[in-house]
Structure formats: structure tokens, C-alpha cells
């Protein structure tokens, strides 16, 4: 039996998947949705400089990585502690730390490893390095293979399936059994959004049968798009029909930061505050290179690429602002520095999640609040809003180069004022 989280109270929205779950996670009392700080590209020095802001707004750190079969094989052969740590991308100073790994291969049909026997050694390392929770590594069920070139000479790729639902369930059950031995940490089981609707329903039914109620959704650089919102809604509907929706905690990560992005767009639509409306209690880091608009070019010049990524989340609209729209030169400088950009946007998103929570608790619904956000009203003419909120009202339930010198600033100075 996986170590479950003791949910002290659950308050569910009547018209969306947004919810408040109150529970203790890694000795921290969680009473609202939280944006987790991904520290893949952040140093200890920067975190220590902004410790006061982090302790006030964000409570957990995340390392995420996609592991190839050759990487796992190299890990099993390695005997030097430092190299093992680097292969796992582990950062000892980041605590409490959540490790979110995705396997790019099917361990039931390996080409290098010896079936699941070898993976047992990898999970032993994973358990030893994990502090706050155990996330069964997600297994990709599809991969892209090159199939030639288009008329412009650019590579063309075709997705192929490398694992079916039966493989996925066999792997998850085996991993839970291995991780649960002499364990006191909560175990989260993965959900791949690359499955179709019918397979996701079967996966949810299996998880209920096995009493797996800690769920982590791997967006795999994808989006909380209407299609994925529909898949998540149906997956959660199975738990709702069985009367177990109040028992689950959802961790979502590897989300593309923007629905679409281009150097030509002054405003780009953000995804993280939308993910809580799909049911996520913990929102992890962003992964992906952006989704260029249909007729908008990708950045080509180094400076253009930097500005393309150096945007500021605006909680009033849910858009990311291009640095050129910001009048404060100090803030512009901060945004162009990757570490500060990631950290500041994480803090601003957390401040917005606090506002979401306070509005919901005061009004017992979230839809009127979401409808005030310019991006949600405008993106694809409101299609996102329609996907997020059900037309049927539900009854609410309760229960290498030298880095540049950092400016001497406090990121708290650039957060929006708290409402109320």
C-alpha cells in the first residue's frame, strides 16, 4: 500500500476541477495550490539571496529530467558519488526537494538494460535522493522518429507508440511495490496525457482499485489545452463517480510556460495559473521551447531569443509581458537573467494562487474570478474558458562562462500587492 497523504479537508469547486486540499506534505502544512520552484537552472547562491521571499511565497523545490536508457545504464555502472549526483541532476541544498523523472524508453522492452531487474537499482538511487515524496518516474508511451525532410530540407518526424496501457500499468505497479518497501514517504503515480480517453479511464479505474490516490500528471512539454483539459476532466470524473475525488492530491509538472509564444508578440498567454483550474494542487516547473503562433516566426538572433524568453508574468491578465513593455530598467535587467526570471515569475504566480484561493474561499466558486482575466477571455475567443468550466453546476463538496554579477535587489519588491 502506498503511503497516502492525510487530507484534513477538501473543498471542491462546483463548476470546475479547482479545489482546495488541506494536508501535510514534507512537514509543511499545505492549504492552497502551490507553484513549485524548479531549480534545474538555479544556483544555491541565488536561492540564498532570496530566501525570505521564497519562504513567504513558495515552499517546495523541483528537479525534473527526462532520462534515456543509456543514462540509466551509465548510472548503474557508475561508482563515483559526484558523477551519480550529476546524472540525477540532484542539488543537495534544495530542500524540501521533489524529483520528477520521465523515462524516454519502455523498461519492459529495453534495448540496453536487463528488463525491470536493472531498473530496480535505479529506483534504489531515486529513493535515497528523494526527500519529500516519491514520484514513480513517468514512462513515455510515444517517441518521435525521423522520417525524412520536408520541401525546405527541414527534418520531418513521426510519432510512434513504444508502450501500451498494459505495459504502463505493469511498470507502475512494479515500481510502487519496489518503492514502498520500508517506506514512509507519500508515493505519487504518473499519468501520461499521451494516452487516449478510453485508456485514461481504464488507468483511473486501476488506480482506484489499487488505492493510488497521489497522482502526478506529466505534461511532457505540453499545455493545459482544451484537449488535455478534457482528458484530465474525464480522468478525475472516474474518481468522482466512485466517491474518491476528495481523497486525491494532484501534482502537475513539465508544462509549457505559454500557450503560444513568438518574439513578435508583446503579450503571450500563460499556462501555470490555468493549471490549478484543471485540478492541480501542486504546479511544478515549466518545460518546452514555446509554441510559436501559426504565422509568427521563431526568434533567430541571440538577443531576440533572450528577450523572447525574458518575459514577466502579469497576474491581472494571465499574460506574459515582453521586457520592452516594462518601464523599470532594474526590472528589465532582472528579467534578462535566467535565474532571476524563473524565480521572480514563480513568486508572482504563487502570489496569484493565493488570490485564487482567497476568492474561492470567500465566494465558494472560482469562475467569476477567472472570467475577469483578459487572457482567458481572449485566447481563441474564449475556448479555454469553455473547456475549463462545465455548463452543468456541480454540488460543492467539502473535506560554464563566468556568470554575470547579480544586482543587489529583493525580488519581493516586484511582486503585486496582496488583495484585501
C-alpha positions as a Markdown table, in Angstrom:
| # | Residue | x | y | z |
|---|---|---|---|---|
| 1 | Unk | 0.0 | 0.0 | 0.0 |
| 2 | Unk | 1.4 | 3.4 | -1.0 |
| 3 | Unk | 1.9 | 5.9 | 1.8 |
| 4 | Unk | -1.2 | 8.2 | 1.5 |
| 5 | Unk | -1.4 | 11.8 | 2.3 |
| 6 | Unk | -3.8 | 12.6 | 5.2 |
| 7 | Unk | -6.2 | 15.1 | 3.7 |
| 8 | Unk | -7.7 | 17.0 | 6.5 |
| 9 | Unk | -10.2 | 19.0 | 4.4 |
| 10 | Unk | -11.3 | 19.1 | 0.8 |
| 11 | Unk | -13.3 | 21.9 | -0.7 |
| 12 | Unk | -14.2 | 21.3 | -4.4 |
| 13 | Unk | -15.5 | 23.9 | -6.9 |
| 14 | Unk | -19.0 | 23.2 | -8.2 |
| 15 | Unk | -18.2 | 24.1 | -11.8 |
| 16 | Unk | -14.6 | 23.2 | -12.5 |
| 17 | Unk | -11.8 | 21.0 | -11.2 |
| 18 | Unk | -10.3 | 23.8 | -9.0 |
| 19 | Unk | -10.1 | 22.6 | -5.4 |
| 20 | Unk | -8.5 | 23.3 | -2.0 |
| 21 | Unk | -7.0 | 20.3 | -0.3 |
| 22 | Unk | -5.5 | 20.8 | 3.2 |
| 23 | Unk | -2.8 | 18.3 | 4.1 |
| 24 | Unk | 0.7 | 18.0 | 5.5 |
| 25 | Unk | 3.4 | 17.5 | 2.9 |
| 26 | Unk | 7.0 | 17.1 | 3.9 |
| 27 | Unk | 6.2 | 18.6 | 7.4 |
| 28 | Unk | 4.7 | 21.6 | 5.7 |
| 29 | Unk | 1.0 | 22.4 | 6.0 |
| 30 | Unk | -0.5 | 22.9 | 2.6 |
| 31 | Unk | -3.8 | 24.8 | 2.4 |
| 32 | Unk | -3.8 | 26.2 | -1.1 |
| 33 | Unk | -2.5 | 25.4 | -4.6 |
| 34 | Unk | 1.3 | 26.0 | -4.8 |
| 35 | Unk | 3.6 | 26.8 | -7.6 |
| 36 | Unk | 6.8 | 24.7 | -7.0 |
| 37 | Unk | 10.2 | 26.3 | -7.9 |
| 38 | Unk | 12.1 | 24.3 | -10.5 |
| 39 | Unk | 15.8 | 24.7 | -9.7 |
| 40 | Unk | 17.2 | 22.9 | -12.8 |
| 41 | Unk | 18.9 | 26.2 | -13.8 |
| 42 | Unk | 19.1 | 28.0 | -10.5 |
| 43 | Unk | 22.2 | 28.1 | -8.2 |
| 44 | Unk | 22.3 | 27.8 | -4.4 |
| 45 | Unk | 23.7 | 31.4 | -4.2 |
| 46 | Unk | 20.7 | 32.9 | -5.9 |
| 47 | Unk | 18.3 | 30.9 | -3.7 |
| 48 | Unk | 20.1 | 32.0 | -0.5 |
| 49 | Unk | 19.9 | 35.7 | -1.6 |
| 50 | Unk | 16.2 | 35.4 | -2.0 |
| 51 | Unk | 15.5 | 33.1 | 0.9 |
| 52 | Unk | 13.0 | 35.4 | 2.6 |
| 53 | Unk | 10.8 | 35.8 | -0.5 |
| 54 | Unk | 10.9 | 32.0 | -1.1 |
| 55 | Unk | 9.9 | 31.2 | 2.5 |
| 56 | Unk | 6.9 | 33.5 | 2.2 |
| 57 | Unk | 5.6 | 32.5 | -1.2 |
| 58 | Unk | 6.9 | 29.2 | -2.4 |
| 59 | Unk | 7.6 | 26.2 | -0.3 |
| 60 | Unk | 9.0 | 23.3 | -2.4 |
| 61 | Unk | 11.8 | 22.8 | -5.0 |
| 62 | Unk | 11.8 | 20.6 | -8.0 |
| 63 | Unk | 14.3 | 18.9 | -10.2 |
| 64 | Unk | 12.9 | 17.5 | -13.5 |
| 65 | Unk | 14.7 | 15.4 | -16.1 |
| 66 | Unk | 14.0 | 13.1 | -19.0 |
| 67 | Unk | 16.3 | 10.0 | -18.7 |
| 68 | Unk | 17.4 | 8.0 | -21.7 |
| 69 | Unk | 18.1 | 4.3 | -21.3 |
| 70 | Unk | 21.8 | 4.9 | -21.8 |
| 71 | Unk | 21.7 | 7.4 | -18.9 |
| 72 | Unk | 20.1 | 4.9 | -16.5 |
| 73 | Unk | 22.7 | 2.3 | -17.7 |
| 74 | Unk | 25.6 | 4.7 | -17.1 |
| 75 | Unk | 24.1 | 5.4 | -13.6 |
| 76 | Unk | 24.1 | 1.7 | -12.7 |
| 77 | Unk | 27.8 | 1.3 | -13.8 |
| 78 | Unk | 29.0 | 4.5 | -12.0 |
| 79 | Unk | 30.9 | 4.2 | -8.7 |
| 80 | Unk | 31.8 | 7.8 | -8.1 |
| 81 | Unk | 29.3 | 9.7 | -5.8 |
| 82 | Unk | 29.8 | 13.0 | -7.7 |
| 83 | Unk | 29.0 | 11.5 | -11.1 |
| 84 | Unk | 25.9 | 9.7 | -9.7 |
| 85 | Unk | 24.7 | 13.0 | -8.3 |
| 86 | Unk | 25.3 | 14.8 | -11.6 |
| 87 | Unk | 23.5 | 12.1 | -13.7 |
| 88 | Unk | 20.5 | 12.5 | -11.4 |
| 89 | Unk | 20.8 | 16.3 | -11.6 |
| 90 | Unk | 20.4 | 16.3 | -7.8 |
| 91 | Unk | 21.0 | 19.5 | -5.7 |
| 92 | Unk | 21.6 | 18.8 | -2.1 |
| 93 | Unk | 20.9 | 22.4 | -0.9 |
| 94 | Unk | 17.4 | 22.4 | -2.4 |
| 95 | Unk | 15.0 | 21.2 | 0.3 |
| 96 | Unk | 12.3 | 20.0 | 0.5 |
| 97 | Unk | 13.0 | 18.6 | -3.0 |
| 98 | Unk | 10.7 | 16.8 | -5.4 |
| 99 | Unk | 12.4 | 14.7 | -8.1 |
| 100 | Unk | 10.3 | 14.4 | -11.3 |
| 101 | Unk | 11.9 | 12.0 | -13.8 |
| 102 | Unk | 10.5 | 10.8 | -17.1 |
| 103 | Unk | 11.8 | 7.7 | -18.8 |
| 104 | Unk | 12.1 | 8.1 | -22.6 |
| 105 | Unk | 12.1 | 4.4 | -23.1 |
| 106 | Unk | 9.9 | 1.4 | -22.2 |
| 107 | Unk | 11.7 | -0.6 | -19.4 |
| 108 | Unk | 9.6 | -3.7 | -20.2 |
| 109 | Unk | 11.2 | -3.8 | -23.7 |
| 110 | Unk | 14.7 | -2.5 | -23.1 |
| 111 | Unk | 17.5 | -2.5 | -25.7 |
| 112 | Unk | 20.4 | -2.0 | -23.2 |
| 113 | Unk | 19.1 | -2.8 | -19.7 |
| 114 | Unk | 18.1 | -6.2 | -18.4 |
| 115 | Unk | 14.3 | -5.7 | -18.2 |
| 116 | Unk | 12.9 | -4.4 | -14.9 |
| 117 | Unk | 15.7 | -6.1 | -12.9 |
| 118 | Unk | 18.2 | -3.3 | -13.8 |
| 119 | Unk | 15.6 | -0.6 | -13.1 |
| 120 | Unk | 15.4 | -1.8 | -9.5 |
| 121 | Unk | 18.9 | -0.4 | -8.9 |
| 122 | Unk | 17.8 | 3.0 | -10.4 |
| 123 | Unk | 14.8 | 3.2 | -8.1 |
| 124 | Unk | 17.1 | 2.5 | -5.1 |
| 125 | Unk | 19.1 | 5.5 | -6.0 |
| 126 | Unk | 15.9 | 7.5 | -6.6 |
| 127 | Unk | 14.6 | 6.6 | -3.1 |
| 128 | Unk | 17.8 | 7.6 | -1.5 |
| 129 | Unk | 17.9 | 11.0 | -3.1 |
| 130 | Unk | 14.2 | 11.8 | -2.6 |
| 131 | Unk | 13.3 | 13.8 | 0.5 |
| 132 | Unk | 9.6 | 14.9 | 0.5 |
| 133 | Unk | 7.9 | 12.4 | -1.8 |
| 134 | Unk | 8.4 | 9.6 | -4.3 |
| 135 | Unk | 7.1 | 10.2 | -7.9 |
| 136 | Unk | 7.1 | 6.9 | -9.8 |
| 137 | Unk | 9.0 | 8.1 | -12.9 |
| 138 | Unk | 6.6 | 8.6 | -15.8 |
| 139 | Unk | 7.2 | 6.3 | -18.9 |
| 140 | Unk | 6.8 | 7.9 | -22.3 |
| 141 | Unk | 4.4 | 6.0 | -24.3 |
| 142 | Unk | 5.3 | 7.7 | -27.6 |
| 143 | Unk | 8.5 | 8.9 | -29.2 |
| 144 | Unk | 9.3 | 10.7 | -32.5 |
| 145 | Unk | 11.4 | 9.2 | -35.2 |
| 146 | Unk | 12.9 | 11.0 | -38.2 |
| 147 | Unk | 11.1 | 10.1 | -41.5 |
| 148 | Unk | 12.9 | 12.4 | -43.9 |
| 149 | Unk | 12.8 | 16.0 | -44.9 |
| 150 | Unk | 10.1 | 18.5 | -46.0 |
| 151 | Unk | 10.3 | 20.6 | -49.1 |
| 152 | Unk | 12.5 | 23.1 | -47.4 |
| 153 | Unk | 15.0 | 20.5 | -46.3 |
| 154 | Unk | 13.9 | 20.5 | -42.6 |
| 155 | Unk | 13.7 | 17.2 | -40.8 |
| 156 | Unk | 10.3 | 15.5 | -40.6 |
| 157 | Unk | 9.3 | 13.4 | -37.6 |
| 158 | Unk | 6.6 | 10.8 | -37.0 |
| 159 | Unk | 5.4 | 9.8 | -33.5 |
| 160 | Unk | 5.4 | 6.1 | -32.8 |
| 161 | Unk | 4.0 | 4.2 | -29.8 |
| 162 | Unk | 6.5 | 2.4 | -27.6 |
| 163 | Unk | 4.3 | 1.3 | -24.8 |
| 164 | Unk | 0.6 | 0.4 | -24.4 |
| 165 | Unk | -1.6 | 0.7 | -21.4 |
| 166 | Unk | -0.9 | -2.8 | -20.2 |
| 167 | Unk | 2.9 | -2.1 | -20.2 |
| 168 | Unk | 2.3 | 1.2 | -18.4 |
| 169 | Unk | 0.2 | -0.4 | -15.6 |
| 170 | Unk | 2.6 | -3.3 | -15.2 |
| 171 | Unk | 5.5 | -0.9 | -14.8 |
| 172 | Unk | 3.7 | 1.4 | -12.4 |
| 173 | Unk | 2.6 | -1.4 | -10.1 |
| 174 | Unk | 6.1 | -2.9 | -10.1 |
| 175 | Unk | 7.6 | 0.5 | -9.3 |
| 176 | Unk | 5.2 | 1.1 | -6.5 |
| 177 | Unk | 6.0 | -2.2 | -4.9 |
| 178 | Unk | 9.7 | -1.6 | -5.1 |
| 179 | Unk | 9.5 | 2.0 | -3.7 |
| 180 | Unk | 7.0 | 1.1 | -1.0 |
| 181 | Unk | 9.4 | -1.3 | 0.8 |
| 182 | Unk | 10.3 | 0.1 | 4.2 |
| 183 | Unk | 8.9 | 3.5 | 3.1 |
| 184 | Unk | 7.3 | 6.4 | 4.9 |
| 185 | Unk | 7.1 | 8.9 | 2.1 |
| 186 | Unk | 4.0 | 9.5 | 0.0 |
| 187 | Unk | 4.1 | 7.8 | -3.4 |
| 188 | Unk | 2.7 | 9.6 | -6.5 |
| 189 | Unk | 1.8 | 7.5 | -9.6 |
| 190 | Unk | 2.1 | 9.0 | -13.0 |
| 191 | Unk | -0.4 | 9.9 | -15.7 |
| 192 | Unk | 0.6 | 10.3 | -19.3 |
| 193 | Unk | -1.6 | 12.6 | -21.3 |
| 194 | Unk | -0.4 | 10.8 | -24.5 |
| 195 | Unk | -3.0 | 8.1 | -23.9 |
| 196 | Unk | -6.4 | 8.4 | -25.4 |
| 197 | Unk | -9.6 | 8.9 | -23.4 |
| 198 | Unk | -10.5 | 5.3 | -23.1 |
| 199 | Unk | -7.1 | 4.3 | -21.8 |
| 200 | Unk | -7.2 | 7.1 | -19.3 |
| 201 | Unk | -10.5 | 5.9 | -18.0 |
| 202 | Unk | -9.1 | 2.4 | -17.6 |
| 203 | Unk | -6.0 | 3.8 | -15.9 |
| 204 | Unk | -8.1 | 5.8 | -13.4 |
| 205 | Unk | -10.2 | 2.7 | -12.6 |
| 206 | Unk | -7.0 | 0.7 | -12.0 |
| 207 | Unk | -5.6 | 3.4 | -9.7 |
| 208 | Unk | -8.8 | 3.5 | -7.7 |
| 209 | Unk | -8.7 | -0.3 | -7.3 |
| 210 | Unk | -5.1 | -0.2 | -6.1 |
| 211 | Unk | -5.9 | 2.8 | -3.9 |
| 212 | Unk | -3.4 | 5.1 | -5.6 |
| 213 | Unk | -4.6 | 8.5 | -4.6 |
| 214 | Unk | -1.5 | 10.6 | -5.1 |
| 215 | Unk | -1.4 | 11.5 | -8.8 |
| 216 | Unk | 1.3 | 13.3 | -10.8 |
| 217 | Unk | 0.4 | 14.5 | -14.3 |
| 218 | Unk | 3.4 | 14.8 | -16.7 |
| 219 | Unk | 2.5 | 17.3 | -19.4 |
| 220 | Unk | 5.7 | 16.3 | -21.3 |
| 221 | Unk | 6.2 | 19.9 | -22.5 |
| 222 | Unk | 2.5 | 20.1 | -23.4 |
| 223 | Unk | -0.2 | 22.5 | -22.5 |
| 224 | Unk | -3.4 | 22.7 | -20.4 |
| 225 | Unk | -5.1 | 22.9 | -23.8 |
| 226 | Unk | -8.8 | 22.2 | -24.3 |
| 227 | Unk | -7.9 | 18.7 | -25.4 |
| 228 | Unk | -5.8 | 18.0 | -22.3 |
| 229 | Unk | -8.3 | 19.7 | -20.1 |
| 230 | Unk | -10.9 | 17.2 | -21.4 |
| 231 | Unk | -8.6 | 14.3 | -20.7 |
| 232 | Unk | -7.9 | 15.4 | -17.2 |
| 233 | Unk | -11.6 | 16.1 | -16.5 |
| 234 | Unk | -12.6 | 12.6 | -17.6 |
| 235 | Unk | -9.7 | 11.0 | -15.6 |
| 236 | Unk | -10.9 | 12.9 | -12.5 |
| 237 | Unk | -14.6 | 12.1 | -13.3 |
| 238 | Unk | -13.8 | 8.4 | -12.6 |
| 239 | Unk | -12.7 | 9.3 | -9.1 |
| 240 | Unk | -15.7 | 11.5 | -8.7 |
| 241 | Unk | -18.2 | 8.7 | -9.7 |
| 242 | Unk | -16.5 | 6.4 | -7.2 |
| 243 | Unk | -16.8 | 9.0 | -4.4 |
| 244 | Unk | -13.0 | 9.3 | -4.1 |
| 245 | Unk | -12.3 | 12.7 | -5.6 |
| 246 | Unk | -11.8 | 14.2 | -2.1 |
| 247 | Unk | -9.0 | 11.6 | -1.5 |
| 248 | Unk | -6.6 | 12.6 | -4.3 |
| 249 | Unk | -3.8 | 15.1 | -4.5 |
| 250 | Unk | -2.6 | 16.2 | -7.9 |
| 251 | Unk | 0.9 | 17.3 | -8.8 |
| 252 | Unk | 1.3 | 18.6 | -12.4 |
| 253 | Unk | 4.6 | 19.5 | -14.0 |
| 254 | Unk | 6.7 | 19.8 | -17.2 |
| 255 | Unk | 4.1 | 22.3 | -18.6 |
| 256 | Unk | 5.0 | 24.6 | -21.4 |
| 257 | Unk | 5.1 | 28.1 | -19.9 |
| 258 | Unk | 3.0 | 29.8 | -22.6 |
| 259 | Unk | 0.1 | 28.6 | -24.9 |
| 260 | Unk | 1.9 | 30.3 | -27.8 |
| 261 | Unk | 4.9 | 32.5 | -28.0 |
| 262 | Unk | 6.9 | 34.5 | -30.5 |
| 263 | Unk | 9.3 | 37.4 | -30.5 |
| 264 | Unk | 6.6 | 39.3 | -32.4 |
| 265 | Unk | 4.0 | 39.0 | -29.6 |
| 266 | Unk | 4.1 | 41.7 | -26.9 |
| 267 | Unk | 1.8 | 39.5 | -24.8 |
| 268 | Unk | 1.9 | 35.8 | -24.6 |
| 269 | Unk | -0.8 | 33.7 | -22.8 |
| 270 | Unk | 0.5 | 31.9 | -19.6 |
| 271 | Unk | -0.4 | 28.4 | -18.5 |
| 272 | Unk | 0.5 | 27.9 | -14.8 |
| 273 | Unk | -2.4 | 29.7 | -13.2 |
| 274 | Unk | -4.7 | 27.9 | -15.6 |
| 275 | Unk | -3.3 | 24.5 | -14.4 |
| 276 | Unk | -4.9 | 25.0 | -11.0 |
| 277 | Unk | -8.2 | 25.3 | -12.7 |
| 278 | Unk | -7.7 | 21.8 | -14.1 |
| 279 | Unk | -7.4 | 20.3 | -10.6 |
| 280 | Unk | -3.7 | 20.6 | -9.7 |
| 281 | Unk | -2.8 | 21.2 | -6.1 |
| 282 | Unk | 0.9 | 21.5 | -6.8 |
| 283 | Unk | 2.2 | 23.0 | -10.1 |
| 284 | Unk | 5.8 | 22.1 | -10.9 |
| 285 | Unk | 8.2 | 23.6 | -13.4 |
| 286 | Unk | 8.0 | 24.7 | -17.0 |
| 287 | Unk | 9.4 | 22.7 | -19.8 |
| 288 | Unk | 9.4 | 23.4 | -23.5 |
| 289 | Unk | 10.5 | 26.0 | -26.1 |
| 290 | Unk | 7.2 | 27.8 | -26.5 |
| 291 | Unk | 4.6 | 27.3 | -29.1 |
| 292 | Unk | 5.0 | 29.8 | -32.0 |
| 293 | Unk | 1.8 | 31.2 | -33.4 |
| 294 | Unk | 0.5 | 29.9 | -36.7 |
| 295 | Unk | 2.1 | 32.7 | -38.8 |
| 296 | Unk | 4.6 | 34.1 | -36.4 |
| 297 | Unk | 8.4 | 33.5 | -36.9 |
| 298 | Unk | 10.7 | 31.9 | -34.3 |
| 299 | Unk | 13.5 | 34.0 | -32.9 |
| 300 | Unk | 16.7 | 33.8 | -34.8 |
| 301 | Unk | 19.1 | 36.3 | -33.3 |
| 302 | Unk | 20.7 | 35.7 | -29.8 |
| 303 | Unk | 19.4 | 39.0 | -28.4 |
| 304 | Unk | 15.9 | 38.3 | -29.8 |
| 305 | Unk | 15.9 | 34.8 | -28.3 |
| 306 | Unk | 16.9 | 36.2 | -24.9 |
| 307 | Unk | 14.0 | 38.8 | -24.9 |
| 308 | Unk | 11.7 | 36.1 | -26.3 |
| 309 | Unk | 12.2 | 34.1 | -23.1 |
| 310 | Unk | 12.7 | 37.0 | -20.6 |
| 311 | Unk | 9.0 | 37.8 | -20.0 |
| 312 | Unk | 7.2 | 38.8 | -16.8 |
| 313 | Unk | 4.0 | 37.1 | -15.7 |
| 314 | Unk | 1.2 | 39.6 | -15.1 |
| 315 | Unk | -1.3 | 38.2 | -12.6 |
| 316 | Unk | -4.0 | 40.8 | -13.6 |
| 317 | Unk | -4.3 | 39.4 | -17.1 |
| 318 | Unk | -2.5 | 36.0 | -17.1 |
| 319 | Unk | -0.3 | 37.2 | -20.0 |
| 320 | Unk | 3.5 | 37.3 | -20.0 |
| 321 | Unk | 4.8 | 40.8 | -20.9 |
| 322 | Unk | 7.7 | 41.4 | -23.3 |
| 323 | Unk | 10.5 | 43.2 | -21.5 |
| 324 | Unk | 10.0 | 46.2 | -23.9 |
| 325 | Unk | 6.7 | 46.8 | -22.2 |
| 326 | Unk | 8.3 | 47.3 | -18.8 |
| 327 | Unk | 9.5 | 50.8 | -17.9 |
| 328 | Unk | 11.5 | 49.9 | -14.8 |
| 329 | Unk | 15.2 | 49.4 | -16.1 |
| 330 | Unk | 16.2 | 47.4 | -13.0 |
| 331 | Unk | 13.3 | 45.0 | -13.6 |
| 332 | Unk | 14.2 | 44.7 | -17.3 |
| 333 | Unk | 17.8 | 43.8 | -16.2 |
| 334 | Unk | 16.5 | 41.2 | -13.8 |
| 335 | Unk | 14.2 | 39.6 | -16.4 |
| 336 | Unk | 17.2 | 39.1 | -18.8 |
| 337 | Unk | 18.9 | 37.0 | -16.2 |
| 338 | Unk | 17.5 | 33.5 | -16.4 |
| 339 | Unk | 17.8 | 32.5 | -12.7 |
| 340 | Unk | 16.0 | 35.7 | -11.5 |
| 341 | Unk | 13.4 | 35.4 | -14.3 |
| 342 | Unk | 12.4 | 31.9 | -13.3 |
| 343 | Unk | 12.4 | 32.7 | -9.6 |
| 344 | Unk | 10.5 | 36.0 | -9.9 |
| 345 | Unk | 7.8 | 34.6 | -12.2 |
| 346 | Unk | 7.4 | 31.6 | -9.7 |
| 347 | Unk | 6.9 | 34.1 | -6.9 |
| 348 | Unk | 4.4 | 36.1 | -8.9 |
| 349 | Unk | 2.4 | 33.0 | -9.9 |
| 350 | Unk | 2.3 | 32.0 | -6.2 |
| 351 | Unk | 1.0 | 35.4 | -5.2 |
| 352 | Unk | -1.7 | 34.9 | -7.8 |
| 353 | Unk | -2.6 | 31.4 | -6.5 |
| 354 | Unk | -3.1 | 33.0 | -3.1 |
| 355 | Unk | -5.5 | 35.4 | -4.7 |
| 356 | Unk | -7.3 | 32.5 | -6.4 |
| 357 | Unk | -7.6 | 30.7 | -3.1 |
| 358 | Unk | -8.9 | 33.7 | -1.1 |
| 359 | Unk | -11.5 | 34.5 | -3.8 |
| 360 | Unk | -12.7 | 30.9 | -3.9 |
| 361 | Unk | -12.9 | 30.6 | -0.1 |
| 362 | Unk | -14.9 | 33.8 | 0.1 |
| 363 | Unk | -17.3 | 33.0 | -2.8 |
| 364 | Unk | -17.3 | 29.2 | -3.0 |
| 365 | Unk | -16.7 | 29.4 | -6.7 |
| 366 | Unk | -13.8 | 30.4 | -9.0 |
| 367 | Unk | -15.5 | 31.0 | -12.4 |
| 368 | Unk | -16.3 | 34.8 | -11.9 |
| 369 | Unk | -12.7 | 35.4 | -10.8 |
| 370 | Unk | -11.3 | 33.6 | -13.9 |
| 371 | Unk | -13.7 | 35.4 | -16.2 |
| 372 | Unk | -12.0 | 38.7 | -15.1 |
| 373 | Unk | -8.7 | 37.6 | -16.6 |
| 374 | Unk | -8.1 | 39.2 | -20.0 |
| 375 | Unk | -6.1 | 36.2 | -21.4 |
| 376 | Unk | -8.8 | 33.7 | -20.6 |
| 377 | Unk | -11.4 | 35.9 | -22.3 |
| 378 | Unk | -9.3 | 36.4 | -25.4 |
| 379 | Unk | -7.4 | 33.2 | -26.0 |
| 380 | Unk | -9.0 | 31.5 | -29.0 |
| 381 | Unk | -12.1 | 33.6 | -28.5 |
| 382 | Unk | -12.9 | 32.1 | -25.1 |
| 383 | Unk | -12.5 | 28.4 | -26.0 |
| 384 | Unk | -10.2 | 27.9 | -23.0 |
| 385 | Unk | -12.8 | 29.2 | -20.6 |
| 386 | Unk | -15.5 | 27.0 | -22.1 |
| 387 | Unk | -13.2 | 24.0 | -21.6 |
| 388 | Unk | -12.3 | 24.8 | -18.0 |
| 389 | Unk | -15.9 | 25.3 | -16.7 |
| 390 | Unk | -18.7 | 22.9 | -17.0 |
| 391 | Unk | -22.1 | 24.1 | -18.2 |
| 392 | Unk | -23.6 | 21.8 | -15.6 |
| 393 | Unk | -23.3 | 23.1 | -12.0 |
| 394 | Unk | -21.9 | 20.5 | -9.6 |
| 395 | Unk | -22.7 | 20.4 | -5.9 |
| 396 | Unk | -19.8 | 21.6 | -3.9 |
| 397 | Unk | -18.1 | 19.1 | -1.6 |
| 398 | Unk | -16.0 | 19.7 | 1.4 |
| 399 | Unk | -13.4 | 17.6 | 3.0 |
| 400 | Unk | 30.4 | 27.4 | -17.7 |
| 401 | Unk | 31.2 | 31.1 | -18.6 |
| 402 | Unk | 31.6 | 33.3 | -15.6 |
| 403 | Unk | 28.1 | 34.2 | -14.6 |
| 404 | Unk | 27.2 | 37.9 | -14.5 |
| 405 | Unk | 27.1 | 39.7 | -11.2 |
| 406 | Unk | 23.6 | 39.7 | -9.7 |
| 407 | Unk | 22.0 | 43.0 | -9.0 |
| 408 | Unk | 21.5 | 43.8 | -5.3 |
| 409 | Unk | 17.8 | 43.6 | -5.2 |
| 410 | Unk | 15.0 | 41.9 | -3.3 |
| 411 | Unk | 12.5 | 40.2 | -5.6 |
| 412 | Unk | 9.7 | 40.9 | -3.1 |
| 413 | Unk | 9.8 | 44.5 | -4.4 |
| 414 | Unk | 8.5 | 43.3 | -7.8 |
| 415 | Unk | 5.5 | 41.3 | -6.6 |
| 416 | Unk | 1.9 | 42.5 | -6.9 |
| 417 | Unk | 0.3 | 43.8 | -3.7 |
| 418 | Unk | -1.8 | 41.3 | -1.8 |
| 419 | Unk | -5.5 | 41.8 | -2.2 |
| 420 | Unk | -7.6 | 42.7 | 0.8 |
